[in-house]
Amino acid sequence: MSNKGVRWYDRLALSFMGPPQVGDLSAPVREIEQPVRLCPTCGISYDAHEVVRDPRLTWTRCPEPQPAG
Ligand SMILES: [Zn+2]
């Protein structure tokens, strides 16, 4: 699409969508909490796992279960 076609499409989109809604530019940055990924096998976070890297395959090794109490 040529530059003229892009400008035509921008004018068309602006006519029914309006300007982009970017929100308040002076608003404070929100901290987004990252979800903790849990291992489906042992239910412990992947951070506690050992990553085993092999030239052909990479996998994670579950940590030893902690004794209760
Ligand atoms: Zn695991």
N, CA, C, O and the ligand as a Tripos MOL2 file, in Angstrom:
@<TRIPOS>MOLECULE
protein
  277   275    70     0     0
PROTEIN
NO_CHARGES

@<TRIPOS>ATOM
      1 N           0.8590   -1.1860    0.0000 N.3       1 MET1
      2 CA          0.0000    0.0000    0.0000 C.3       1 MET1
      3 C           0.8910    1.2300    0.0000 C.2       1 MET1
      4 O           1.8390    1.3320    0.7790 O.2       1 MET1
      5 N           0.5790    2.1270   -0.8560 N.am      2 SER2
      6 CA          1.4260    3.3210   -0.9630 C.3       2 SER2
      7 C           1.2070    4.2310    0.2440 C.2       2 SER2
      8 O           0.2890    4.0220    1.0380 O.2       2 SER2
      9 N           2.0500    5.2250    0.3650 N.am      3 ASN3
     10 CA          1.9350    6.1670    1.4740 C.3       3 ASN3
     11 C           0.6190    6.9240    1.3990 C.2       3 ASN3
     12 O           0.0080    7.2310    2.4230 O.2       3 ASN3
     13 N           0.1820    7.2250    0.1620 N.am      4 LYS4
     14 CA         -1.0850    7.9260   -0.0040 C.3       4 LYS4
     15 C          -2.2490    7.0540    0.4930 C.2       4 LYS4
     16 O          -3.1960    7.5520    1.1030 O.2       4 LYS4
     17 N          -2.1590    5.7540    0.2220 N.am      5 GLY5
     18 CA         -3.2030    4.8430    0.6810 C.3       5 GLY5
     19 C          -3.2160    4.7290    2.1930 C.2       5 GLY5
     20 O          -4.2820    4.6120    2.7970 O.2       5 GLY5
     21 N          -2.0430    4.7620    2.8110 N.am      6 VAL6
     22 CA         -1.9790    4.6940    4.2740 C.3       6 VAL6
     23 C          -2.6240    5.9330    4.8690 C.2       6 VAL6
     24 O          -3.3980    5.8340    5.8210 O.2       6 VAL6
     25 N          -2.3140    7.0910    4.3200 N.am      7 ARG7
     26 CA         -2.9070    8.3240    4.8520 C.3       7 ARG7
     27 C          -4.4160    8.3240    4.6670 C.2       7 ARG7
     28 O          -5.1550    8.7930    5.5330 O.2       7 ARG7
     29 N          -4.8770    7.7900    3.5210 N.am      8 TRP8
     30 CA         -6.3240    7.7160    3.3000 C.3       8 TRP8
     31 C          -6.9730    6.8050    4.3490 C.2       8 TRP8
     32 O          -8.0320    7.1250    4.8900 O.2       8 TRP8
     33 N          -6.3290    5.6710    4.6290 N.am      9 TYR9
     34 CA         -6.8810    4.7450    5.6130 C.3       9 TYR9
     35 C          -6.8480    5.3640    7.0130 C.2       9 TYR9
     36 O          -7.7810    5.1720    7.7920 O.2       9 TYR9
     37 N          -5.7860    6.1010    7.3390 N.am     10 ASP10
     38 CA         -5.7170    6.7600    8.6390 C.3      10 ASP10
     39 C          -6.8580    7.7540    8.8050 C.2      10 ASP10
     40 O          -7.4870    7.8130    9.8610 O.2      10 ASP10
     41 N          -7.1240    8.5340    7.7620 N.am     11 ARG11
     42 CA         -8.2330    9.5060    7.8400 C.3      11 ARG11
     43 C          -9.5570    8.7780    8.0140 C.2      11 ARG11
     44 O         -10.3970    9.1960    8.8100 O.2      11 ARG11
     45 N          -9.7490    7.6770    7.2630 N.am     12 LEU12
     46 CA        -10.9900    6.9160    7.3690 C.3      12 LEU12
     47 C         -11.1510    6.3440    8.7830 C.2      12 LEU12
     48 O         -12.2230    6.4520    9.3780 O.2      12 LEU12
     49 N         -10.0870    5.7370    9.3180 N.am     13 ALA13
     50 CA        -10.1740    5.1390   10.6510 C.3      13 ALA13
     51 C         -10.4120    6.2080   11.7060 C.2      13 ALA13
     52 O         -11.1840    5.9980   12.6410 O.2      13 ALA13
     53 N          -9.7500    7.3590   11.5610 N.am     14 LEU14
     54 CA         -9.9140    8.4340   12.5350 C.3      14 LEU14
     55 C         -11.3400    8.9760   12.5160 C.2      14 LEU14
     56 O         -11.8370    9.4540   13.5360 O.2      14 LEU14
     57 N         -12.0100    8.9030   11.3420 N.am     15 SER15
     58 CA        -13.3510    9.4730   11.2440 C.3      15 SER15
     59 C         -14.3580    8.6820   12.0670 C.2      15 SER15
     60 O         -15.3100    9.2680   12.5820 O.2      15 SER15
     61 N         -14.1820    7.3770   12.2080 N.am     16 PHE16
     62 CA        -15.1700    6.6270   13.0000 C.3      16 PHE16
     63 C         -14.6020    6.0620   14.2900 C.2      16 PHE16
     64 O         -15.3820    5.6500   15.1500 O.2      16 PHE16
     65 N         -13.2980    6.0190   14.4740 N.am     17 MET17
     66 CA        -12.7390    5.4990   15.7230 C.3      17 MET17
     67 C         -12.2760    6.6060   16.6440 C.2      17 MET17
     68 O         -12.1640    6.3980   17.8520 O.2      17 MET17
     69 N         -12.0070    7.7720   16.1020 N.am     18 GLY18
     70 CA        -11.5160    8.8680   16.9180 C.3      18 GLY18
     71 C         -10.0380    8.7230   17.1720 C.2      18 GLY18
     72 O          -9.4150    7.7700   16.7040 O.2      18 GLY18
     73 N          -9.4640    9.6650   17.9160 N.am     19 PRO19
     74 CA         -8.0290    9.5860   18.1960 C.3      19 PRO19
     75 C          -7.7260    8.4220   19.1320 C.2      19 PRO19
     76 O          -8.6150    7.9630   19.8480 O.2      19 PRO19
     77 N          -6.4990    7.9410   19.1390 N.am     20 PRO20
     78 CA         -6.1420    6.8360   20.0190 C.3      20 PRO20
     79 C          -6.2980    7.2270   21.4800 C.2      20 PRO20
     80 O          -5.9580    8.3420   21.8730 O.2      20 PRO20
     81 N          -6.8140    6.3000   22.2820 N.am     21 GLN21
     82 CA         -7.0450    6.5640   23.6960 C.3      21 GLN21
     83 C          -5.8390    6.0670   24.4820 C.2      21 GLN21
     84 O          -5.7230    4.8810   24.7880 O.2      21 GLN21
     85 N          -4.9510    6.9900   24.8000 N.am     22 VAL22
     86 CA         -3.7220    6.6160   25.4820 C.3      22 VAL22
     87 C          -3.8140    6.8300   26.9830 C.2      22 VAL22
     88 O          -2.8860    6.4700   27.7060 O.2      22 VAL22
     89 N          -4.8910    7.3960   27.4660 N.am     23 GLY23
     90 CA         -5.0390    7.6010   28.8970 C.3      23 GLY23
     91 C          -4.2790    8.8210   29.3730 C.2      23 GLY23
     92 O          -3.7980    9.6260   28.5750 O.2      23 GLY23
     93 N          -4.1770    8.9470   30.6910 N.am     24 ASP24
     94 CA         -3.5000   10.0810   31.3040 C.3      24 ASP24
     95 C          -1.9940    9.8650   31.2180 C.2      24 ASP24
     96 O          -1.4690    8.9020   31.7770 O.2      24 ASP24
     97 N          -1.3000   10.7590   30.5200 N.am     25 LEU25
     98 CA          0.1410   10.5820   30.3330 C.3      25 LEU25
     99 C           0.9250   10.8540   31.6120 C.2      25 LEU25
    100 O           2.0620   10.4020   31.7430 O.2      25 LEU25
    101 N           0.3250   11.5950   32.5730 N.am     26 SER26
    102 CA          1.0400   11.8950   33.8120 C.3      26 SER26
    103 C           0.6880   10.9150   34.9270 C.2      26 SER26
    104 O           1.1000   11.1060   36.0710 O.2      26 SER26
    105 N          -0.0710    9.8680   34.6040 N.am     27 ALA27
    106 CA         -0.4480    8.8830   35.6180 C.3      27 ALA27
    107 C           0.7700    8.0850   36.0560 C.2      27 ALA27
    108 O           1.6540    7.8260   35.2400 O.2      27 ALA27
    109 N           0.8420    7.6830   37.3360 N.am     28 PRO28
    110 CA          1.9880    6.8810   37.7830 C.3      28 PRO28
    111 C           1.9820    5.5050   37.1310 C.2      28 PRO28
    112 O           0.9340    4.9680   36.7730 O.2      28 PRO28
    113 N           3.1750    4.9540   36.9880 N.am     29 VAL29
    114 CA          3.3240    3.6470   36.3600 C.3      29 VAL29
    115 C           2.8520    2.5860   37.3340 C.2      29 VAL29
    116 O           3.2790    2.5520   38.4880 O.2      29 VAL29
    117 N           1.9710    1.7230   36.8650 N.am     30 ARG30
    118 CA          1.4710    0.6540   37.7300 C.3      30 ARG30
    119 C           2.4590   -0.5010   37.7380 C.2      30 ARG30
    120 O           3.0260   -0.8600   36.7050 O.2      30 ARG30
    121 N           2.6560   -1.0730   38.9120 N.am     31 GLU31
    122 CA          3.4650   -2.2790   39.0330 C.3      31 GLU31
    123 C           2.5630   -3.4740   38.7710 C.2      31 GLU31
    124 O           1.5360   -3.6430   39.4280 O.2      31 GLU31
    125 N           2.9460   -4.2890   37.8230 N.am     32 ILE32
    126 CA          2.1730   -5.4720   37.4880 C.3      32 ILE32
    127 C           2.8630   -6.6760   38.1060 C.2      32 ILE32
    128 O           4.0420   -6.9310   37.8600 O.2      32 ILE32
    129 N           2.1070   -7.4110   38.9120 N.am     33 GLU33
    130 CA          2.6770   -8.5770   39.5710 C.3      33 GLU33
    131 C           2.7720   -9.7250   38.5740 C.2      33 GLU33
    132 O           1.7820  -10.1000   37.9460 O.2      33 GLU33
    133 N           3.9740  -10.2760   38.4360 N.am     34 GLN34
    134 CA          4.1590  -11.3740   37.5010 C.3      34 GLN34
    135 C           3.5810  -12.6500   38.1110 C.2      34 GLN34
    136 O           3.8030  -12.9280   39.2900 O.2      34 GLN34
    137 N           2.8460  -13.4230   37.3220 N.am     35 PRO35
    138 CA          2.3060  -14.6630   37.8680 C.3      35 PRO35
    139 C           3.4200  -15.6750   38.1280 C.2      35 PRO35
    140 O           4.3870  -15.7520   37.3690 O.2      35 PRO35
    141 N           3.2810  -16.4360   39.1860 N.am     36 VAL36
    142 CA          4.2620  -17.4550   39.5400 C.3      36 VAL36
    143 C           3.8820  -18.7370   38.8060 C.2      36 VAL36
    144 O           2.7750  -19.2530   38.9630 O.2      36 VAL36
    145 N           4.8100  -19.2350   38.0080 N.am     37 ARG37
    146 CA          4.5400  -20.4640   37.2660 C.3      37 ARG37
    147 C           4.8870  -21.6520   38.1490 C.2      37 ARG37
    148 O           6.0060  -21.7620   38.6490 O.2      37 ARG37
    149 N           3.9280  -22.5280   38.3320 N.am     38 LEU38
    150 CA          4.1170  -23.7020   39.1770 C.3      38 LEU38
    151 C           4.2930  -24.9290   38.3010 C.2      38 LEU38
    152 O           3.6780  -25.0600   37.2430 O.2      38 LEU38
    153 N           5.1460  -25.8190   38.7700 N.am     39 CYS39
    154 CA          5.3950  -27.0700   38.0550 C.3      39 CYS39
    155 C           4.1530  -27.9510   38.1600 C.2      39 CYS39
    156 O           3.6320  -28.1260   39.2610 O.2      39 CYS39
    157 N           3.6630  -28.5090   37.0590 N.am     40 PRO40
    158 CA          2.4830  -29.3730   37.1490 C.3      40 PRO40
    159 C           2.7760  -30.7020   37.8270 C.2      40 PRO40
    160 O           1.8470  -31.3870   38.2550 O.2      40 PRO40
    161 N           4.0560  -31.0850   37.9340 N.am     41 THR41
    162 CA          4.3940  -32.3680   38.5350 C.3      41 THR41
    163 C           4.4490  -32.2810   40.0590 C.2      41 THR41
    164 O           3.8320  -33.0830   40.7600 O.2      41 THR41
    165 N           5.2110  -31.2770   40.5690 N.am     42 CYS42
    166 CA          5.4100  -31.2140   42.0150 C.3      42 CYS42
    167 C           4.6930  -30.0200   42.6500 C.2      42 CYS42
    168 O           4.5570  -29.9800   43.8730 O.2      42 CYS42
    169 N           4.2390  -29.0640   41.8740 N.am     43 GLY43
    170 CA          3.4990  -27.9390   42.4290 C.3      43 GLY43
    171 C           4.3690  -26.8570   43.0480 C.2      43 GLY43
    172 O           3.8460  -25.9470   43.6900 O.2      43 GLY43
    173 N           5.6870  -26.9330   42.8710 N.am     44 ILE44
    174 CA          6.6230  -25.9390   43.3950 C.3      44 ILE44
    175 C           6.9880  -24.9960   42.2520 C.2      44 ILE44
    176 O           6.9690  -25.3840   41.0830 O.2      44 ILE44
    177 N           7.3220  -23.7440   42.6040 N.am     45 SER45
    178 CA          7.6870  -22.7560   41.6050 C.3      45 SER45
    179 C           8.8760  -23.2400   40.7730 C.2      45 SER45
    180 O           9.7560  -23.9420   41.2720 O.2      45 SER45
    181 N           8.8850  -22.8540   39.5060 N.am     46 TYR46
    182 CA          9.9710  -23.2640   38.6220 C.3      46 TYR46
    183 C          11.3150  -22.6750   39.0380 C.2      46 TYR46
    184 O          12.3580  -23.1700   38.6110 O.2      46 TYR46
    185 N          11.3110  -21.6210   39.8670 N.am     47 ASP47
    186 CA         12.5730  -21.0280   40.3050 C.3      47 ASP47
    187 C          13.3860  -22.0030   41.1480 C.2      47 ASP47
    188 O          14.6140  -21.9190   41.1720 O.2      47 ASP47
    189 N          12.7180  -22.9310   41.8450 N.am     48 ALA48
    190 CA         13.4160  -23.8820   42.7190 C.3      48 ALA48
    191 C          13.9110  -25.0990   41.9460 C.2      48 ALA48
    192 O          14.5630  -25.9700   42.5220 O.2      48 ALA48
    193 N          13.6160  -25.1720   40.6740 N.am     49 HIS49
    194 CA         13.9810  -26.3420   39.8900 C.3      49 HIS49
    195 C          15.3850  -26.1940   39.3160 C.2      49 HIS49
    196 O          15.8840  -25.0860   39.1240 O.2      49 HIS49
    197 N          15.9950  -27.3150   39.0550 N.am     50 GLU50
    198 CA         17.3040  -27.3370   38.3940 C.3      50 GLU50
    199 C          17.0840  -27.5350   36.8980 C.2      50 GLU50
    200 O          16.3770  -28.4530   36.4820 O.2      50 GLU50
    201 N          17.6940  -26.6700   36.0950 N.am     51 VAL51
    202 CA         17.5670  -26.7720   34.6460 C.3      51 VAL51
    203 C          18.7300  -27.6050   34.1360 C.2      51 VAL51
    204 O          19.8900  -27.2440   34.3390 O.2      51 VAL51
    205 N          18.4340  -28.6970   33.4880 N.am     52 VAL52
    206 CA         19.4400  -29.5930   32.9280 C.3      52 VAL52
    207 C          19.4910  -29.3320   31.4290 C.2      52 VAL52
    208 O          18.5020  -29.4970   30.7150 O.2      52 VAL52
    209 N          20.6810  -28.9180   30.9670 N.am     53 ARG53
    210 CA         20.8330  -28.5850   29.5500 C.3      53 ARG53
    211 C          21.6940  -29.6540   28.8820 C.2      53 ARG53
    212 O          22.8380  -29.8880   29.2710 O.2      53 ARG53
    213 N          21.1330  -30.2770   27.8960 N.am     54 ASP54
    214 CA         21.7850  -31.2980   27.1170 C.3      54 ASP54
    215 C          21.8470  -30.7620   25.6850 C.2      54 ASP54
    216 O          20.9660  -30.0000   25.2880 O.2      54 ASP54
    217 N          22.8500  -31.1330   24.9100 N.am     55 PRO55
    218 CA         22.8730  -30.6360   23.5330 C.3      55 PRO55
    219 C          21.6080  -30.9510   22.7420 C.2      55 PRO55
    220 O          21.2400  -30.2040   21.8350 O.2      55 PRO55
    221 N          20.9510  -32.0350   23.0770 N.am     56 ARG56
    222 CA         19.7460  -32.3930   22.3170 C.3      56 ARG56
    223 C          18.4600  -31.9590   23.0010 C.2      56 ARG56
    224 O          17.4650  -31.6910   22.3290 O.2      56 ARG56
    225 N          18.4650  -31.8840   24.3220 N.am     57 LEU57
    226 CA         17.2110  -31.6740   25.0460 C.3      57 LEU57
    227 C          17.4990  -30.8900   26.3190 C.2      57 LEU57
    228 O          18.5440  -31.0690   26.9440 O.2      57 LEU57
    229 N          16.5850  -30.0360   26.6910 N.am     58 THR58
    230 CA         16.6690  -29.2850   27.9480 C.3      58 THR58
    231 C          15.4320  -29.6000   28.7710 C.2      58 THR58
    232 O          14.3100  -29.5540   28.2680 O.2      58 THR58
    233 N          15.6440  -29.9160   30.0280 N.am     59 TRP59
    234 CA         14.5130  -30.1920   30.8970 C.3      59 TRP59
    235 C          14.8100  -29.6890   32.2910 C.2      59 TRP59
    236 O          15.9410  -29.3140   32.5970 O.2      59 TRP59
    237 N          13.7860  -29.6800   33.1420 N.am     60 THR60
    238 CA         13.9460  -29.2370   34.5170 C.3      60 THR60
    239 C          13.7990  -30.4450   35.4270 C.2      60 THR60
    240 O          13.0300  -31.3680   35.1580 O.2      60 THR60
    241 N          14.5670  -30.4090   36.5180 N.am     61 ARG61
    242 CA         14.5270  -31.4890   37.4980 C.3      61 ARG61
    243 C          13.8550  -30.9450   38.7440 C.2      61 ARG61
    244 O          14.2590  -29.9060   39.2660 O.2      61 ARG61
    245 N          12.8390  -31.6350   39.2230 N.am     62 CYS62
    246 CA         12.0940  -31.1870   40.3930 C.3      62 CYS62
    247 C          12.9890  -31.2490   41.6340 C.2      62 CYS62
    248 O          13.8150  -32.1550   41.7450 O.2      62 CYS62
    249 N          12.8410  -30.2990   42.5740 N.am     63 PRO63
    250 CA         13.6360  -30.3390   43.8030 C.3      63 PRO63
    251 C          13.1670  -31.4850   44.6960 C.2      63 PRO63
    252 O          12.0520  -31.9910   44.5760 O.2      63 PRO63
    253 N          14.0790  -31.8740   45.6060 N.am     64 GLU64
    254 CA         13.7240  -32.9190   46.5620 C.3      64 GLU64
    255 C          12.6040  -32.4060   47.4470 C.2      64 GLU64
    256 O          12.6260  -31.2460   47.8570 O.2      64 GLU64
    257 N          11.6190  -33.2530   47.7510 N.am     65 PRO65
    258 CA         10.5390  -32.7930   48.6310 C.3      65 PRO65
    259 C          11.0660  -32.4930   50.0220 C.2      65 PRO65
    260 O          11.8730  -33.2450   50.5700 O.2      65 PRO65
    261 N          10.5960  -31.3710   50.5960 N.am     66 GLN66
    262 CA         11.0350  -30.9460   51.9170 C.3      66 GLN66
    263 C          10.2970  -31.7860   52.9730 C.2      66 GLN66
    264 O           9.0920  -32.0100   52.8580 O.2      66 GLN66
    265 N          11.0280  -32.2510   54.0040 N.am     67 PRO67
    266 CA         10.3430  -33.0140   55.0590 C.3      67 PRO67
    267 C           9.3730  -32.0980   55.8190 C.2      67 PRO67
    268 O           9.6830  -30.9530   56.1470 O.2      67 PRO67
    269 N           8.2070  -32.6480   56.0760 N.am     68 ALA68
    270 CA          7.1730  -31.8500   56.7580 C.3      68 ALA68
    271 C           7.5480  -31.6430   58.2150 C.2      68 ALA68
    272 O           8.1230  -32.5290   58.8480 O.2      68 ALA68
    273 N           7.2290  -30.4970   58.7330 N.am     69 GLY69
    274 CA          7.4780  -30.1990   60.1330 C.3      69 GLY69
    275 C           8.6970  -29.4180   60.2080 C.2      69 GLY69
    276 O           9.1220  -29.0400   61.3000 O.2      69 GLY69
    277 ZN          8.5810  -29.8800   39.6430 Zn       70 ZN70
@<TRIPOS>BOND
     1     1     2 1
     2     2     3 1
     3     3     4 2
     4     3     5 am
     5     5     6 1
     6     6     7 1
     7     7     8 2
     8     7     9 am
     9     9    10 1
    10    10    11 1
    11    11    12 2
    12    11    13 am
    13    13    14 1
    14    14    15 1
    15    15    16 2
    16    15    17 am
    17    17    18 1
    18    18    19 1
    19    19    20 2
    20    19    21 am
    21    21    22 1
    22    22    23 1
    23    23    24 2
    24    23    25 am
    25    25    26 1
    26    26    27 1
    27    27    28 2
    28    27    29 am
    29    29    30 1
    30    30    31 1
    31    31    32 2
    32    31    33 am
    33    33    34 1
    34    34    35 1
    35    35    36 2
    36    35    37 am
    37    37    38 1
    38    38    39 1
    39    39    40 2
    40    39    41 am
    41    41    42 1
    42    42    43 1
    43    43    44 2
    44    43    45 am
    45    45    46 1
    46    46    47 1
    47    47    48 2
    48    47    49 am
    49    49    50 1
    50    50    51 1
    51    51    52 2
    52    51    53 am
    53    53    54 1
    54    54    55 1
    55    55    56 2
    56    55    57 am
    57    57    58 1
    58    58    59 1
    59    59    60 2
    60    59    61 am
    61    61    62 1
    62    62    63 1
    63    63    64 2
    64    63    65 am
    65    65    66 1
    66    66    67 1
    67    67    68 2
    68    67    69 am
    69    69    70 1
    70    70    71 1
    71    71    72 2
    72    71    73 am
    73    73    74 1
    74    74    75 1
    75    75    76 2
    76    75    77 am
    77    77    78 1
    78    78    79 1
    79    79    80 2
    80    79    81 am
    81    81    82 1
    82    82    83 1
    83    83    84 2
    84    83    85 am
    85    85    86 1
    86    86    87 1
    87    87    88 2
    88    87    89 am
    89    89    90 1
    90    90    91 1
    91    91    92 2
    92    91    93 am
    93    93    94 1
    94    94    95 1
    95    95    96 2
    96    95    97 am
    97    97    98 1
    98    98    99 1
    99    99   100 2
   100    99   101 am
   101   101   102 1
   102   102   103 1
   103   103   104 2
   104   103   105 am
   105   105   106 1
   106   106   107 1
   107   107   108 2
   108   107   109 am
   109   109   110 1
   110   110   111 1
   111   111   112 2
   112   111   113 am
   113   113   114 1
   114   114   115 1
   115   115   116 2
   116   115   117 am
   117   117   118 1
   118   118   119 1
   119   119   120 2
   120   119   121 am
   121   121   122 1
   122   122   123 1
   123   123   124 2
   124   123   125 am
   125   125   126 1
   126   126   127 1
   127   127   128 2
   128   127   129 am
   129   129   130 1
   130   130   131 1
   131   131   132 2
   132   131   133 am
   133   133   134 1
   134   134   135 1
   135   135   136 2
   136   135   137 am
   137   137   138 1
   138   138   139 1
   139   139   140 2
   140   139   141 am
   141   141   142 1
   142   142   143 1
   143   143   144 2
   144   143   145 am
   145   145   146 1
   146   146   147 1
   147   147   148 2
   148   147   149 am
   149   149   150 1
   150   150   151 1
   151   151   152 2
   152   151   153 am
   153   153   154 1
   154   154   155 1
   155   155   156 2
   156   155   157 am
   157   157   158 1
   158   158   159 1
   159   159   160 2
   160   159   161 am
   161   161   162 1
   162   162   163 1
   163   163   164 2
   164   163   165 am
   165   165   166 1
   166   166   167 1
   167   167   168 2
   168   167   169 am
   169   169   170 1
   170   170   171 1
   171   171   172 2
   172   171   173 am
   173   173   174 1
   174   174   175 1
   175   175   176 2
   176   175   177 am
   177   177   178 1
   178   178   179 1
   179   179   180 2
   180   179   181 am
   181   181   182 1
   182   182   183 1
   183   183   184 2
   184   183   185 am
   185   185   186 1
   186   186   187 1
   187   187   188 2
   188   187   189 am
   189   189   190 1
   190   190   191 1
   191   191   192 2
   192   191   193 am
   193   193   194 1
   194   194   195 1
   195   195   196 2
   196   195   197 am
   197   197   198 1
   198   198   199 1
   199   199   200 2
   200   199   201 am
   201   201   202 1
   202   202   203 1
   203   203   204 2
   204   203   205 am
   205   205   206 1
   206   206   207 1
   207   207   208 2
   208   207   209 am
   209   209   210 1
   210   210   211 1
   211   211   212 2
   212   211   213 am
   213   213   214 1
   214   214   215 1
   215   215   216 2
   216   215   217 am
   217   217   218 1
   218   218   219 1
   219   219   220 2
   220   219   221 am
   221   221   222 1
   222   222   223 1
   223   223   224 2
   224   223   225 am
   225   225   226 1
   226   226   227 1
   227   227   228 2
   228   227   229 am
   229   229   230 1
   230   230   231 1
   231   231   232 2
   232   231   233 am
   233   233   234 1
   234   234   235 1
   235   235   236 2
   236   235   237 am
   237   237   238 1
   238   238   239 1
   239   239   240 2
   240   239   241 am
   241   241   242 1
   242   242   243 1
   243   243   244 2
   244   243   245 am
   245   245   246 1
   246   246   247 1
   247   247   248 2
   248   247   249 am
   249   249   250 1
   250   250   251 1
   251   251   252 2
   252   251   253 am
   253   253   254 1
   254   254   255 1
   255   255   256 2
   256   255   257 am
   257   257   258 1
   258   258   259 1
   259   259   260 2
   260   259   261 am
   261   261   262 1
   262   262   263 1
   263   263   264 2
   264   263   265 am
   265   265   266 1
   266   266   267 1
   267   267   268 2
   268   267   269 am
   269   269   270 1
   270   270   271 1
   271   271   272 2
   272   271   273 am
   273   273   274 1
   274   274   275 1
   275   275   276 2
@<TRIPOS>SUBSTRUCTURE
     1 MET1         2 RESIDUE 1 A MET
     2 SER2         6 RESIDUE 1 A SER
     3 ASN3        10 RESIDUE 1 A ASN
     4 LYS4        14 RESIDUE 1 A LYS
     5 GLY5        18 RESIDUE 1 A GLY
     6 VAL6        22 RESIDUE 1 A VAL
     7 ARG7        26 RESIDUE 1 A ARG
     8 TRP8        30 RESIDUE 1 A TRP
     9 TYR9        34 RESIDUE 1 A TYR
    10 ASP10       38 RESIDUE 1 A ASP
    11 ARG11       42 RESIDUE 1 A ARG
    12 LEU12       46 RESIDUE 1 A LEU
    13 ALA13       50 RESIDUE 1 A ALA
    14 LEU14       54 RESIDUE 1 A LEU
    15 SER15       58 RESIDUE 1 A SER
    16 PHE16       62 RESIDUE 1 A PHE
    17 MET17       66 RESIDUE 1 A MET
    18 GLY18       70 RESIDUE 1 A GLY
    19 PRO19       74 RESIDUE 1 A PRO
    20 PRO20       78 RESIDUE 1 A PRO
    21 GLN21       82 RESIDUE 1 A GLN
    22 VAL22       86 RESIDUE 1 A VAL
    23 GLY23       90 RESIDUE 1 A GLY
    24 ASP24       94 RESIDUE 1 A ASP
    25 LEU25       98 RESIDUE 1 A LEU
    26 SER26      102 RESIDUE 1 A SER
    27 ALA27      106 RESIDUE 1 A ALA
    28 PRO28      110 RESIDUE 1 A PRO
    29 VAL29      114 RESIDUE 1 A VAL
    30 ARG30      118 RESIDUE 1 A ARG
    31 GLU31      122 RESIDUE 1 A GLU
    32 ILE32      126 RESIDUE 1 A ILE
    33 GLU33      130 RESIDUE 1 A GLU
    34 GLN34      134 RESIDUE 1 A GLN
    35 PRO35      138 RESIDUE 1 A PRO
    36 VAL36      142 RESIDUE 1 A VAL
    37 ARG37      146 RESIDUE 1 A ARG
    38 LEU38      150 RESIDUE 1 A LEU
    39 CYS39      154 RESIDUE 1 A CYS
    40 PRO40      158 RESIDUE 1 A PRO
    41 THR41      162 RESIDUE 1 A THR
    42 CYS42      166 RESIDUE 1 A CYS
    43 GLY43      170 RESIDUE 1 A GLY
    44 ILE44      174 RESIDUE 1 A ILE
    45 SER45      178 RESIDUE 1 A SER
    46 TYR46      182 RESIDUE 1 A TYR
    47 ASP47      186 RESIDUE 1 A ASP
    48 ALA48      190 RESIDUE 1 A ALA
    49 HIS49      194 RESIDUE 1 A HIS
    50 GLU50      198 RESIDUE 1 A GLU
    51 VAL51      202 RESIDUE 1 A VAL
    52 VAL52      206 RESIDUE 1 A VAL
    53 ARG53      210 RESIDUE 1 A ARG
    54 ASP54      214 RESIDUE 1 A ASP
    55 PRO55      218 RESIDUE 1 A PRO
    56 ARG56      222 RESIDUE 1 A ARG
    57 LEU57      226 RESIDUE 1 A LEU
    58 THR58      230 RESIDUE 1 A THR
    59 TRP59      234 RESIDUE 1 A TRP
    60 THR60      238 RESIDUE 1 A THR
    61 ARG61      242 RESIDUE 1 A ARG
    62 CYS62      246 RESIDUE 1 A CYS
    63 PRO63      250 RESIDUE 1 A PRO
    64 GLU64      254 RESIDUE 1 A GLU
    65 PRO65      258 RESIDUE 1 A PRO
    66 GLN66      262 RESIDUE 1 A GLN
    67 PRO67      266 RESIDUE 1 A PRO
    68 ALA68      270 RESIDUE 1 A ALA
    69 GLY69      274 RESIDUE 1 A GLY
    70 ZN70       277 GROUP 0 **** ****
